[in-house]
Amino acid sequence: LRNSLKPKFKPKALDIGQFFLFGFLFLSALLLQSVWKSSGTLLVLWFNPVTTGGMGLIMWLSVVRGRPFVFDYAESAMPPVIWARLSNEKWFRDKLIEASIFWIHIMLAMTAIVTIQPIAVTCFYGGNAKNDSSGRMTVLGNLLAIGQFGILFYGFYENAKASPEAKIKRIRQVKNKGFSKKEQMLYGDAPLDLLIEDKVRKTSKSFRIKSLHADKDLDLAAIVLADAFRNDETLHGYIDTQEGTLSYKNSYVKSVACFNQVLACFDEHHYPETKPACVMACIPVMSKSQEEIRVFTSYEAW
């Protein structure tokens, strides 16, 4: 029992990479100090570019070998069954690869900016900024270090925009205030409510196609969708019961109903007493950020 409760430590790609990177730096420092007593100043000068660039290299190598470092963090945050399912989906892997490349670009920009001063000091002042009597090299190094942190904070800011808290804030904003006028122009601000007569078969039947918003209508729509997808193999191992499928579909249609695109067809003569004859839940992806998928179909929206 003690062994089963004991957390399993599994080193991530960045953990292993950092171990070798700082181990290499340690051995290099010992070797240089043994043959060149004044190498310490040069090592301090180049420490930031080498470590930042080294981390960027580790990230890039993880992408090259086919398992980007972001995979480790995503896997550790999910139950094994869900990770096994999602990691086989191309769209999910592409999203993680995109996040990995974003951070590689961040590290590349940070490395480039903090390499400027060490190059100048090495080339013109013998590898020691104190040899610059004007003090400009020291000031330049400090300014570039501030710029490096600016780039890092930008990366954190972009990351935070995809955080659960940011998603919840956006969902509540739309729920309480609706879309802005600009967004209403994208999605259409008038829910569909259309009456159609069956003239092809020359019957007296009429059908109503409408956008669903009321909870009772969305509950009925979820029943139709859950029944239609009761044998959906993509949910196997993730949701294995009919009750779970119904709950999932119910949450899904209610999270995307704000776009006026959860459409249902009713027999006009029995509307609204009966459930829809058919349902189509659409997600119009119109924004540049693709928040329709990224935010409104997320776990936080459900």
KEFIVEX-758283 format. One line per 3 residues: number of its first residue (from 1); their letters; for each residue x, y, z of N, C-alpha, C. Coordinates in steps of 0.02 Angstrom, whole numbers, plus 50000, padded with zeros to 5 digits. Layout:
<rs>
NUM = A = X:Y:Z:X:Y:Z:X:Y:Z | ... .
</rs>
This chain:
<rs>
1 = LRN = 50042:49940:50000:50000:50000:50000:50043:50063:50000 | 50098:50061:50041:50143:50118:50044:50174:50132:49976 | 50193:50078:49941:50223:50087:49875:50174:50113:49824 .
4 = SLK = 50110:50092:49830:50060:50115:49782:50043:50188:49791 | 50048:50213:49854:50033:50283:49868:50093:50328:49855 | 50151:50299:49849:50212:50338:49838:50211:50368:49768 .
7 = PKF = 50220:50435:49761:50219:50466:49695:50276:50441:49652 | 50261:50428:49590:50312:50404:49544:50346:50463:49511 | 50412:50465:49516:50450:50519:49485:50471:50498:49415 .
10 = KPK = 50451:50538:49367:50470:50526:49298:50502:50590:49271 | 50568:50590:49262:50601:50652:49239:50577:50672:49170 | 50566:50736:49162:50544:50764:49098:50604:50779:49054 .
13 = ALD = 50590:50793:48991:50644:50807:48943:50686:50867:48966 | 50652:50919:48992:50689:50978:49015:50730:50963:49077 | 50706:50919:49120:50744:50899:49180:50810:50866:49159 .
16 = IGQ = 50804:50818:49114:50864:50782:49091:50911:50829:49054 | 50882:50872:49012:50923:50920:48974:50960:50968:49020 | 50927:50993:49071:50959:51039:49118:51015:51004:49157 .
19 = FFL = 51004:50941:49175:51055:50903:49211:51119:50900:49169 | 51113:50883:49106:51172:50878:49063:51201:50947:49047 | 51158:50997:49038:51182:51064:49022:51225:51092:49079 .
22 = FGF = 51199:51090:49141:51236:51119:49197:51295:51074:49217 | 51287:51009:49205:51345:50965:49215:51401:50982:49167 | 51384:50996:49105:51435:51016:49055:51467:51082:49074 .
25 = LFL = 51426:51130:49098:51454:51195:49118:51501:51187:49178 | 51482:51144:49225:51524:51133:49284:51592:51103:49265 | 51591:51052:49222:51654:51021:49201:51695:51069:49159 .
28 = SAL = 51662:51108:49117:51698:51157:49076:51732:51209:49119 | 51697:51231:49172:51725:51281:49217:51787:51253:49253 | 51783:51190:49276:51841:51159:49309:51900:51153:49262 .
31 = LLQ = 51886:51133:49200:51939:51124:49151:51972:51190:49134 | 51931:51242:49122:51959:51307:49104:51998:51338:49162 | 51973:51329:49223:52008:51357:49281:52076:51324:49292 .
34 = SVW = 52082:51261:49272:52145:51225:49281:52198:51247:49231 | 52177:51272:49173:52226:51292:49121:52229:51368:49112 | 52179:51404:49139:52177:51477:49128:52145:51508:49190 .
37 = KSS = 52186:51536:49233:52164:51559:49298:52113:51616:49294 | 52117:51657:49242:52072:51715:49236:52009:51699:49195 | 51996:51634:49185:51938:51616:49143:51872:51628:49179 .
40 = GTL = 51875:51636:49245:51813:51646:49283:51773:51706:49259 | 51808:51760:49244:51774:51821:49220:51738:51808:49154 | 51771:51771:49110:51741:51756:49045:51681:51710:49053 .
43 = LVL = 51685:51662:49099:51630:51617:49111:51568:51654:49137 | 51580:51701:49182:51525:51741:49209:51494:51783:49154 | 51536:51811:49110:51512:51853:49055:51466:51814:49008 .
46 = WFN = 51484:51752:48994:51446:51712:48945:51395:51664:48976 | 51389:51665:49042:51345:51617:49076:51273:51624:49052 | 51247:51684:49051:51177:51695:49031:51163:51672:48959 .
49 = PVT = 51202:51695:48909:51188:51671:48841:51194:51596:48832 | 51243:51565:48866:51253:51493:48859:51195:51454:48890 | 51174:51473:48950:51120:51437:48983:51053:51448:48947 .
52 = TGG = 51040:51510:48927:50977:51523:48891:50976:51488:48824 | 51031:51494:48787:51036:51459:48722:51034:51384:48730 | 51065:51360:48784:51064:51288:48796:50994:51262:48809 .
55 = MGL = 50954:51300:48846:50885:51280:48858:50845:51280:48793 | 50858:51331:48752:50824:51332:48687:50843:51273:48643 | 50907:51253:48646:50931:51196:48608:50898:51131:48633 .
58 = IMW = 50891:51124:48698:50859:51065:48727:50786:51061:48702 | 50751:51118:48703:50682:51119:48680:50678:51099:48606 | 50724:51126:48566:50724:51112:48494:50738:51038:48481 .
61 = LSV = 50785:51009:48518:50802:50939:48509:50743:50894:48527 | 50703:50915:48577:50645:50874:48595:50594:50873:48538 | 50588:50928:48501:50543:50930:48443:50571:50887:48387 .
64 = VRG = 50636:50891:48376:50668:50852:48323:50661:50777:48334 | 50667:50756:48397:50663:50684:48412:50591:50658:48412 | 50543:50703:48402:50473:50681:48393:50430:50683:48455 .
67 = RPF = 50458:50706:48512:50417:50713:48572:50435:50780:48605 | 50402:50834:48583:50415:50900:48612:50407:50901:48687 | 50447:50943:48720:50448:50945:48793:50380:50960:48824 .
70 = VFD = 50337:50995:48787:50270:51012:48813:50229:50949:48825 | 50243:50896:48787:50207:50833:48796:50211:50808:48868 | 50270:50815:48898:50280:50790:48967:50233:50825:49016 .
73 = YAE = 50225:50891:49008:50184:50929:49055:50110:50916:49042 | 50091:50908:48979:50021:50892:48964:50003:50823:48990 | 50048:50775:48982:50034:50706:49004:50028:50703:49080 .
76 = SAM = 50070:50740:49116:50069:50737:49189:50006:50770:49218 | 49972:50813:49177:49913:50849:49201:49848:50812:49185 | 49853:50754:49151:49793:50718:49130:49791:50647:49156 .
79 = PPV = 49732:50619:49166:49727:50548:49181:49754:50507:49122 | 49786:50451:49135:49817:50411:49081:49770:50394:49024 | 49706:50379:49040:49659:50359:48987:49646:50417:48940 .
82 = IWA = 49638:50478:48967:49625:50536:48925:49687:50553:48885 | 49746:50549:48915:49808:50563:48878:49817:50514:48820 | 49804:50451:48833:49811:50400:48781:49765:50414:48722 .
85 = RLS = 49705:50439:48737:49657:50454:48685:49677:50517:48646 | 49692:50570:48682:49707:50634:48649:49774:50633:48612 | 49823:50599:48639:49889:50599:48608:49889:50563:48541 .
88 = NEK = 49837:50526:48526:49831:50494:48460:49796:50539:48409 | 49772:50597:48431:49737:50643:48387:49786:50694:48358 | 49787:50701:48292:49835:50746:48260:49825:50818:48282 .
91 = WFR = 49763:50841:48287:49750:50910:48305:49778:50926:48374 | 49775:50877:48420:49800:50887:48488:49877:50891:48487 | 49908:50845:48450:49981:50846:48446:50005:50911:48413 .
94 = DKL = 49969:50933:48361:49989:50996:48327:49986:51055:48375 | 49936:51056:48419:49931:51110:48467:49991:51110:48515 | 50011:51051:48537:50068:51046:48583:50134:51064:48547 .
97 = IEA = 50140:51043:48485:50200:51061:48446:50203:51137:48436 | 50145:51167:48422:50141:51239:48413:50163:51276:48477 | 50142:51251:48535:50162:51281:48598:50237:51273:48610 .
100 = SIF = 50265:51215:48591:50337:51203:48599:50377:51251:48555 | 50356:51259:48493:50392:51303:48447:50388:51375:48470 | 50331:51395:48499:50324:51462:48526:50378:51476:48578 .
103 = WIH = 50388:51428:48624:50438:51438:48676:50509:51433:48649 | 50520:51395:48597:50586:51394:48564:50602:51463:48536 | 50552:51495:48504:50562:51562:48478:50576:51612:48534 .
106 = IML = 50541:51604:48590:50553:51648:48648:50626:51640:48672 | 50649:51579:48679:50717:51567:48702:50768:51592:48652 | 50753:51586:48587:50798:51610:48536:50805:51686:48539 .
109 = AMT = 50748:51720:48548:50750:51794:48554:50787:51815:48617 | 50776:51780:48672:50811:51797:48735:50886:51786:48727 | 50905:51732:48695:50977:51718:48684:51009:51771:48641 .
112 = AIV = 50974:51790:48588:51002:51840:48541:51015:51906:48576 | 50968:51927:48619:50974:51993:48649:51029:51995:48703 | 51040:51940:48739:51091:51942:48791:51160:51920:48765 .
115 = TIQ = 51164:51905:48701:51229:51888:48672:51266:51950:48647 | 51230:52004:48637:51259:52065:48608:51315:52092:48651 | 51302:52101:48716:51353:52130:48760:51414:52085:48769 .
118 = PIA = 51405:52019:48781:51465:51976:48787:51509:51976:48724 | 51478:51979:48665:51518:51981:48604:51559:52046:48602 | 51526:52102:48618:51561:52167:48616:51618:52168:48667 .
121 = VTC = 51605:52144:48728:51656:52144:48780:51714:52098:48763 | 51698:52039:48735:51751:51991:48716:51794:52019:48660 | 51764:52051:48611:51801:52076:48553:51841:52139:48567 .
124 = FYG = 51815:52184:48609:51846:52250:48617:51876:52263:48686 | 51858:52222:48736:51882:52236:48804:51912:52175:48838 | 51935:52127:48798:51971:52070:48825:51930:52024:48869 .
127 = GNA = 51864:52025:48859:51821:51980:48898:51806:52004:48968 | 51821:52066:48983:51808:52093:49050:51776:52162:49043 | 51714:52169:49066:51678:52232:49059:51710:52287:49100 .
130 = KND = 51750:52270:49151:51783:52321:49192:51838:52358:49154 | 51859:52327:49098:51909:52362:49057:51880:52421:49019 | 51815:52426:49018:51781:52484:48987:51775:52539:49039 .
133 = SSG = 51819:52587:49035:51821:52641:49086:51758:52684:49085 | 51723:52686:49028:51662:52727:49024:51602:52694:49059 | 51607:52629:49071:51552:52593:49103:51493:52579:49058 .
136 = RMT = 51500:52594:48995:51444:52585:48949:51426:52511:48938 | 51477:52469:48939:51464:52397:48928:51423:52368:48986 | 51436:52391:49046:51398:52367:49104:51325:52390:49099 .
139 = VLG = 51316:52454:49080:51248:52481:49072:51211:52443:49016 | 51248:52431:48961:51218:52395:48904:51196:52325:48926 | 51238:52291:48965:51221:52223:48988:51159:52224:49031 .
142 = NLL = 51153:52274:49075:51095:52278:49118:51031:52292:49078 | 51036:52337:49029:50978:52353:48988:50955:52292:48947 | 51003:52256:48920:50986:52197:48880:50957:52141:48924 .
145 = AIG = 50981:52137:48986:50952:52087:49032:50879:52104:49047 | 50865:52170:49054:50795:52191:49064:50753:52174:49003 | 50783:52184:48943:50748:52165:48881:50734:52091:48878 .
148 = QFG = 50781:52051:48904:50772:51978:48905:50711:51959:48948 | 50705:51991:49006:50648:51977:49049:50583:52002:49018 | 50587:52056:48979:50528:52079:48943:50502:52027:48894 .
151 = ILF = 50548:51994:48859:50529:51941:48812:50500:51882:48850 | 50530:51865:48907:50506:51809:48948:50435:51823:48974 | 50423:51884:48997:50357:51902:49023:50305:51902:48967 .
154 = YGF = 50326:51919:48906:50280:51914:48849:50259:51842:48838 | 50307:51796:48845:50291:51725:48838:50242:51702:48892 | 50253:51725:48954:50207:51707:49008:50138:51737:48996 .
157 = YEN = 50137:51798:48969:50073:51832:48955:50033:51793:48903 | 50065:51773:48849:50031:51734:48797:50008:51667:48824 | 50048:51638:48868:50029:51575:48900:49968:51583:48945 .
160 = AKA = 49967:51640:48981:49913:51652:49028:49846:51662:48993 | 49848:51685:48930:49786:51695:48893:49750:51629:48880 | 49787:51574:48883:49756:51508:48873:49745:51472:48939 .
163 = SPE = 49754:51507:48995:49746:51475:49060:49672:51464:49076 | 49656:51417:49120:49586:51405:49139:49552:51468:49166 | 49589:51508:49204:49560:51568:49234:49538:51618:49179 .
166 = AKI = 49582:51625:49128:49565:51671:49073:49504:51646:49034 | 49500:51581:49025:49442:51552:48989:49378:51563:49028 | 49381:51551:49093:49321:51561:49135:49298:51634:49134 .
169 = KRI = 49346:51680:49136:49330:51751:49134:49295:51769:49069 | 49320:51742:49013:49291:51756:48948:49221:51726:48942 | 49212:51666:48966:49147:51632:48963:49095:51670:49004 .
172 = RQV = 49115:51692:49063:49068:51731:49105:49051:51797:49073 | 49099:51828:49040:49087:51891:49007:49033:51884:48953 | 49039:51832:48912:48990:51821:48859:48922:51801:48888 .
175 = KNK = 48924:51761:48941:48861:51739:48972:48823:51798:49002 | 48859:51844:49034:48826:51900:49069:48810:51959:49024 | 48855:51973:48976:48846:52033:48935:48835:52018:48861 .
178 = GFS = 48846:51956:48841:48838:51939:48770:48899:51961:48730 | 48896:51951:48666:48951:51970:48621:48949:52045:48608 | 49006:52073:48590:49009:52143:48569:48976:52150:48501 .
181 = KKE = 48964:52213:48481:48932:52226:48416:48974:52198:48359 | 49040:52204:48365:49085:52178:48313:49079:52102:48309 | 49075:52069:48366:49069:51996:48367:49001:51974:48342 .
184 = QML = 48949:52013:48357:48882:51997:48333:48879:51999:48257 | 48919:52042:48226:48922:52045:48153:48953:51982:48125 | 48999:51951:48163:49031:51889:48141:48982:51830:48144 .
187 = YGD = 48947:51824:48201:48907:51765:48214:48833:51774:48197 | 48812:51837:48189:48741:51849:48178:48705:51855:48244 | 48667:51909:48253:48636:51921:48317:48563:51898:48321 .
190 = APL = 48537:51871:48265:48467:51849:48263:48463:51773:48262 | 48436:51742:48314:48428:51669:48313:48382:51647:48256 | 48396:51591:48227:48356:51565:48172:48290:51537:48198 .
193 = DLL = 48236:51553:48163:48170:51525:48178:48132:51524:48112 | 48135:51467:48079:48110:51463:48010:48058:51408:48003 | 48002:51424:47973:47948:51376:47961:47952:51353:47888 .
196 = IED = 47953:51287:47877:47960:51259:47810:47902:51211:47797 | 47870:51218:47740:47817:51172:47721:47845:51119:47674 | 47822:51058:47682:47845:51002:47641:47804:51001:47576 .
199 = KVR = 47831:51035:47525:47797:51038:47461:47821:50985:47412 | 47877:50954:47428:47905:50903:47383:47861:50841:47381 | 47842:50818:47441:47801:50758:47445:47726:50774:47447 .
202 = KTS = 47710:50838:47440:47640:50861:47437:47600:50837:47497 | 47630:50846:47556:47595:50829:47617:47578:50894:47654 | 47539:50887:47706:47520:50945:47744:47568:50958:47803 .
205 = KSF = 47623:50922:47803:47670:50929:47858:47710:50994:47852 | 47724:51024:47909:47767:51082:47912:47821:51069:47966 | 47879:51096:47953:47935:51087:47999:47963:51155:48021 .
208 = RIK = 47984:51157:48083:48014:51218:48108:48088:51205:48124 | 48131:51247:48095:48203:51245:48109:48220:51307:48149 | 48249:51296:48207:48263:51354:48250:48327:51345:48290 .
211 = SLH = 48356:51401:48310:48414:51401:48355:48389:51390:48426 | 48423:51347:48461:48402:51330:48529:48443:51370:48581 | 48408:51394:48632:48441:51431:48685:48415:51411:48754 .
214 = ADK = 48351:51398:48759:48321:51381:48824:48349:51314:48848 | 48360:51309:48913:48389:51248:48942:48348:51186:48926 | 48282:51193:48929:48240:51133:48915:48247:51110:48843 .
217 = DLD = 48255:51158:48796:48266:51139:48726:48334:51107:48716 | 48384:51135:48749:48452:51108:48743:48457:51039:48775 | 48419:51028:48828:48418:50962:48860:48391:50909:48811 .
220 = LAA = 48338:50928:48775:48309:50882:48725:48358:50871:48667 | 48393:50924:48647:48442:50917:48593:48498:50869:48614 | 48519:50874:48677:48572:50830:48702:48550:50757:48701 .
223 = IVL = 48487:50745:48715:48461:50676:48713:48466:50648:48642 | 48447:50689:48592:48451:50668:48522:48523:50653:48502 | 48570:50697:48522:48640:50687:48504:48671:50627:48540 .
226 = ADA = 48654:50618:48603:48680:50561:48641:48656:50495:48611 | 48594:50494:48588:48567:50434:48557:48601:50421:48490 | 48614:50475:48453:48646:50467:48387:48719:50443:48393 .
229 = FRN = 48752:50464:48448:48823:50447:48456:48833:50393:48509 | 48783:50352:48521:48789:50302:48574:48842:50249:48558 | 48857:50239:48494:48908:50190:48475:48971:50223:48448 .
232 = DET = 48982:50286:48467:49040:50323:48442:49104:50294:48473 | 49148:50266:48432:49208:50234:48457:49259:50284:48484 | 49254:50347:48463:49303:50397:48486:49295:50412:48561 .
235 = LHG = 49236:50395:48589:49225:50406:48660:49241:50345:48702 | 49258:50289:48670:49272:50227:48706:49335:50236:48749 | 49330:50218:48812:49385:50226:48858:49387:50294:48891 .
238 = YID = 49347:50339:48865:49343:50407:48893:49276:50417:48927 | 49223:50400:48890:49155:50400:48918:49123:50335:48896 | 49109:50290:48943:49087:50223:48927:49014:50210:48943 .
241 = TQE = 48979:50258:48970:48908:50247:48988:48864:50295:48949 | 48801:50275:48940:48753:50317:48905:48739:50381:48946 | 48739:50374:49012:48729:50432:49055:48786:50482:49047 .
244 = GTL = 48847:50456:49043:48905:50499:49034:48904:50535:48966 | 48883:50498:48914:48878:50528:48847:48825:50583:48847 | 48769:50571:48880:48716:50621:48884:48741:50683:48921 .
247 = SYK = 48776:50674:48976:48802:50730:49014:48852:50770:48972 | 48894:50735:48935:48944:50767:48892:48910:50808:48837 | 48861:50779:48803:48826:50814:48750:48787:50873:48777 .
250 = NSY = 48758:50864:48836:48720:50918:48867:48765:50978:48882 | 48823:50964:48911:48870:51018:48926:48895:51051:48862 | 48906:51010:48812:48933:51035:48748:48885:51084:48714 .
253 = VKS = 48823:51063:48706:48776:51106:48669:48762:51171:48707 | 48763:51168:48774:48751:51229:48812:48810:51276:48810 | 48870:51249:48801:48929:51292:48798:48936:51328:48731 .
256 = VAC = 48906:51300:48678:48912:51331:48611:48847:51363:48588 | 48795:51361:48630:48730:51389:48609:48733:51464:48600 | 48784:51498:48628:48789:51570:48622:48801:51593:48551 .
259 = FNQ = 48823:51547:48507:48835:51566:48437:48773:51561:48393 | 48716:51542:48422:48653:51535:48385:48656:51480:48331 | 48700:51431:48342:48709:51380:48291:48693:51310:48316 .
262 = VLA = 48659:51303:48372:48632:51238:48391:48563:51235:48361 | 48557:51202:48304:48496:51202:48264:48457:51137:48272 | 48393:51142:48275:48350:51083:48283:48290:51089:48235 .
265 = CFD = 48268:51031:48212:48209:51027:48168:48152:50992:48205 | 48094:51026:48207:48036:50999:48243:47978:50989:48193 | 47936:50942:48209:47871:50937:48175:47827:50993:48202 .
268 = EHH = 47808:51039:48159:47772:51098:48181:47707:51081:48218 | 47675:51027:48199:47611:51010:48230:47619:50985:48302 | 47679:50963:48319:47691:50937:48387:47741:50980:48426 .
271 = YPE = 47761:51036:48397:47809:51079:48431:47772:51122:48482 | 47796:51133:48543:47862:51111:48568:47859:51052:48615 | 47805:51013:48611:47796:50959:48660:47846:50901:48650 .
274 = TKP = 47866:50890:48589:47910:50832:48575:47982:50854:48566 | 48027:50805:48570:48097:50820:48559:48111:50830:48485 | 48165:50861:48466:48180:50874:48396:48187:50809:48356 .
277 = ACV = 48169:50815:48291:48179:50758:48246:48253:50749:48230 | 48289:50805:48227:48361:50803:48215:48393:50866:48244 | 48458:50861:48258:48495:50917:48289:48562:50924:48253 .
280 = MAC = 48582:50986:48244:48649:51000:48217:48681:51055:48259 | 48736:51039:48292:48771:51088:48333:48834:51111:48295 | 48834:51174:48275:48888:51201:48235:48930:51251:48276 .
283 = IPV = 48993:51256:48259:49037:51305:48291:49068:51348:48236 | 49045:51409:48228:49073:51453:48176:49140:51483:48199 | 49194:51460:48170:49260:51486:48190:49276:51547:48148 .
286 = MSK = 49264:51606:48176:49273:51668:48140:49330:51711:48166 | 49349:51702:48230:49399:51746:48260:49469:51723:48242 | 49517:51770:48244:49586:51753:48230:49616:51708:48284 .
289 = SQE = 49593:51717:48345:49619:51677:48401:49588:51607:48404 | 49536:51595:48364:49500:51531:48364:49473:51514:48434 | 49450:51567:48469:49425:51555:48536:49361:51514:48537 .
292 = EIR = 49326:51512:48480:49265:51472:48477:49280:51399:48495 | 49338:51375:48473:49359:51307:48488:49399:51306:48553 | 49447:51353:48558:49495:51353:48614:49462:51366:48681 .
295 = VFT = 49409:51408:48681:49378:51428:48744:49310:51394:48754 | 49266:51400:48704:49196:51380:48715:49183:51305:48708 | 49233:51267:48686:49225:51194:48687:49272:51163:48738 .
298 = SYE = 49298:51203:48783:49346:51179:48833:49309:51150:48894 | 49347:51118:48936:49320:51090:48998:49290:51145:49042 | 49321:51204:49042:49297:51260:49083:49228:51283:49059 .
301 = AW = 49216:51280:48994:49150:51301:48968:49096:51250:48986 | 49113:51186:48990:49065:51135:49008:49043:51143:49080 .
</rs>
